[in-house]
Amino acid sequence: MEVNTVVVGSLEENCYVLTKNNTCLVIDPGDDYSKIKEVIKDNKVLGVLITHAHFDHVGALRYFLSKRGVKIFKKSNVNEQEYAIGDFKFKCIYTPGHSSDSITFYFEEINTMFVGDFIFKGNIGRCDLPTGSIKEMENSIEKIKKYDDSIKIYNGHGEPTTLKAEKKYNPYFIK
């Protein structure tokens, strides 16, 4: 599986395109559909995964809603369980805190989590926006800390990190 990052929009949000066997998933299509389409190329889009519904993560979603056969995975229509679509398998993990609809998508095959604005390198997402909650964030952090240290974390803005690094250096994980 190939993971490509497309930085989009005025807030430089990380959109991810996962490609495997001429198919792909798009995670958080924030804006700049034409830039995302360049990375998709001729691959068939099977689904769009939304880590949370803030505008900078869903700005280009409308372009995918009009395409037949593209499944949208978001908090309102997923459970905490494993899903399979095409050759992709992933687990949805509810991780509220930054927003009440925050989800982490865990791809065990590549030992990778896509966390949106839940975790940043050395930090966490804001909890002072509507539906944000520091208490829920603390609970979500405790839930994620139980996963393997070697997991790579792709976030909504900035550089990727690992769970091990966050457990060691992120002040919100050390508490």
Buried (B, 14 or more C-beta within 10 A) or exposed (E): BEBBBBBBBEBEBBBBBBBBEEBBBBBBBBBBBEBBBEBBEEBEBBBBBBBBBBEBBBBBBEBBEEEEEBBBBBBEEBEEEEBEBBEBEBBBBBBBBBBBBBBBBBBBEBBBBBBBBBBBBBBBBBBEEEBBBEEBBBBBBEBBEEBEEEBBBBBBBEEBBBBBBBBEEBEBBEE
